[in-house]
Amino acid sequence: MKNKKRLGQILKYVVLILILMFLLLPVFWVLLTSFKTNMESYQYPPTFIPKKPTLQAYSDLITKHNDFFVYYKNNFIVSGVTAVVTTFLAIFTGYALSRFKFKWNRLVMIALLSSQMFPIVSRMISLYGLMGKVHLLDTTIGLIFALIAAMLPFSSILMASFFDSIPKAIEESAYIDGAGRMGILFKVVMPLVTPGMVAVGIYSFLMTWDDYLHAATLIQTDSLRTLSAGVSMRYLGELSYDWSLINTISIVGMLPMIILFFSFQKYMVKGLVAGAVKG
């Protein structure tokens, strides 16, 4: 019996390792290609391990391609502001959906869920026209507003589930002690849903960091473009022959997401699990 149980555990880990290798192979290939010369990256049959590893592509990116770091800076600004504002608004929206049961409560939840059913491209034409009418087209603030609108419905639903996991008796005790509604929210409830706030913030940052359609549609000025749109329009057009540089750009672009995920992985998992438990 013990041998069968041990064999089952071994098989489980073997399957997990194989799945992980399958998922990480493209990323590992991009990383190895960034250390190859451009000639070797086009070599056929391709080499898996670089014959002569070089940092030339990284050096060229730093010294010759300042525009890349302009996109990088824009991406940090747009993603950071979007994550902060979305989390702030989702706190109030989620708290209202969780605690105030009014006549149209269920319809509001359905509307928020329904907004996630439609693909982003289906609303791009109307969004472009709306941004043009309010003179926010081709501006960073207009892009941020569009991304906040895209992130807020799911973030609000997620925050509502976190608030649902907090017993109402805690708020009632604070209310008896003389605390007001805003005081209860900021001093009593919010410290208890901190993991949830972190999860919502990271989710918003990750989704905004990889956004392409909004940035490519709403931004025309090259100096205002974010990373995904800027790289695709400049480097995949003009410098598509430099495959080592493109792979280097991909690795550098992934670094903040990798660092962010591993730094806050514990809080994100804790927040998602906490939001799934109601009572």
N, C-alpha and C positions, 0 to 999 in steps of 0.2 A: 504493500500500500504506500509506504514512504517512498519507494523507488519510483512508482508511477507518478506520485505527486511531484517529486523532484524532476522527473523527465518532462512533465507538463510545464513546470516553471522554466526549464531550459529551453523548450520549444517556444514558449511565449517570448522570452528574451531574444531568441534567434530571429523570430519573425519581426519583433520591434526594431532590432538592429538593421535588418534588411530593408524595412520600410524607411527608416531614417537615412540609410545610405542612398536609397533611391531618391528621396526628397532633396538631400543635400548635394547630390552629385553635380547638378547644374551650377550651384553656387561655388563648389570646389573647383569645377572646371574654369569658371570665370576668374577665380582667384589665381589659379596656375597660369592662365593665359596672360594675366596682367604682368607676370614676371618674364614673359617671353619677348623676344624681338618681334617686330612686325613681320619680318620674313618668315620666322618660325611659326607664327600664328596662322599663316596661310599654307604651311607645308602640308603636302599630302603624300602618304598617310600622316595624319596628325600625330604629334608627340604628346603624351600625357604629362610627363615630367619635363620641364624646360631643360634643354641641353646645357645652356649657359644662362642661369637666372640673372636677370638684370632689373634695375630700378629706373631704367631710362624713361619708361612711360610715366612713372610717378614724378620724376624730375621735370619732364616736359609739361606735365599738367600744372605744376606749381609755377614754373618759370615762364611758360609761353601762353597759357590759357587763363588769363585773369577773368575773362567773362564767365567761366565756369563758377568761380567763387562768388560772382555777383548773383547768379542763379541760386547758389547755395545759401547765401545770406537772405535772399528773398524768401526762400523756402522756410528757413527758420522763423522769419518774421511772421509770415502768413500762417504757418502751422502752429506756432506758439500762441499768437493772438486768438486764432480760431479755437484752440483747445481751452484756453482760459475763459473766454467769453461763453463758449458752449457749455462748459461745466457750470459756470455761474448761473446761466439761464436755466439749465436742466435741473439745478437744485430747487429753484422755485416752482418750475413746472411739475417736476416729479413729486414734490411735497404736496402741491395742490391736488394732483390726481390721486395721491395716496390717502390724504386726510379729509378732503372736502368732497363728500359724495352729493353732487347736485344732479338736477334733472338730466343734463346733457353729458354727464360724466362718461358714460359708456360710448356715446357717439364720438366724443373727443378722442378716446382711446382707439376706436375703430378708424377714425380719420388719420391719426398718427401712424397706425399700423399700415393702413392702405397706401400712405405716401411712400412706404418702403417697397411696394410691389412694382412700381414703375421704374424702368431703366432711366439712368441719368440723361441719356441722349434724347429721351422723349420730351424733356422740359427745356432743352437748351435753346430752342428757337424763341419760345416765349420769354425765357430768362434774358436772352440777348436783347430783345425788344424792350423789356422792362428796364434793364440797366441803362439802355440808351435814353429812355425818356427821363430818367432821374439823373442823367449826366454822371453815371458811375461806371460807364464802360471804359475799359483800358485804364483802370485805377486799382491800386492795391486794396483800398478800402472796399471797393465794389466786389472784388474777388473774395475778400474775407467775409462780407455779408452773404454772398452766395454760398460759401462753404458752411457758414454757421447754419443757414437755412437747411442745408443738406444733412448736417450732422445732428441737429437738434431733435427731430422726432424720435429717433432710436435712443439717443442719449436720455431724453425725458422718460421714455418707457423704462429704460434701465434704472434710472434713479428712482422712479416710482416703486420698482421692485425692492430696492434697498430700503426705502422708507417703510414699505410694508413689513419688513422683517423686524422693525423696531416696535416693541409693545406700546400701545397708546397709554398704558398705565403710567409710564415714565413721564409723558407730557402732562397728564392729568395731575400728577404729584407736583410738578413744577408750577402748573397753573394755580393750584391751591396755595402754593407758597408765595404767590404774587407775581410770577413771571408773566410777561406779555407774550403774544404769539411770535413776534420776531425774536424776542429773547430766548424763547423755548427752541426756536429753529436754530439760531446761531450758537447758543451756549450749551444746549442739552442734546439736540438731535444730531447736528452736523458732526460733532466729535465721534459719534457712534457709527456714522456712515463714511468715515474718512477713507477706508479701503474702496468703497464704492465710488467716491469722488475721484480717487486716483485712477481707478479702472476706466471711468468715463473720460477723464482727461487724456489718458494714454491712448484709448481707442480713437478719440477725436484727432490727436496728434498723428497717429499712425495712418489713419485714413486720409488726412489732409496732406501728409508728406508725399504720398503716392498719387495724389490727384493729378490727372492729366486733362480730362475733358473740360473742366471749368477753366483752368488756366489757358488752355489752347484756344478756347472760344472767346473768353472775355478779355484777354490781354493780347494786344498787338505790338506794343513797344517792347523791343528786345531787352532793355535794361530792367523792365518790370516783371519779366517772366520768371516762373519758379523752375525748379530743377527738372522735373519730368518734361515740361513743354520746351524749356530752353535747350536741353540736351537733344531731344528728338528733332528739333527744327534746325539746330546749328550743327551738331556733331554727326548726326546720322545722315546729314545731307552733304555738307562740305567735306567732312573728314571721315567718311564711312570706310575709306580704304585703310585707315589706321586702326586696325582691330585691337591691338594691344592697348591703345589709348582709350578706346570705348569700354573695354573690360575694366580698365583702371578706374574710369569714371563710375562704372557700376559699383565697384567695391567701395570707393570713397562715399558714394551716395547711400550705400547700405549701412555704413558704420554707425551713424547716429541711432538708427532703428535697432541695431543689434545691441548697442550699449544701453539704450533706454529699456529695451525689453528685459535684458538680464539684470539690470539694476532694480527694476520695479516688478519683476516677475512674481515675487512673493505676494506683494500687495494686490496685483492684478488678479491672480488666481483666488486669493482670499476674498476680494471684493465680488468677483463673479459668483463664487460659491455662496457667499453671504446673501447676495441678491436673489439666489434661487430658493432660499428657505424663507417661508412666510410663517408668521405666527407671532 
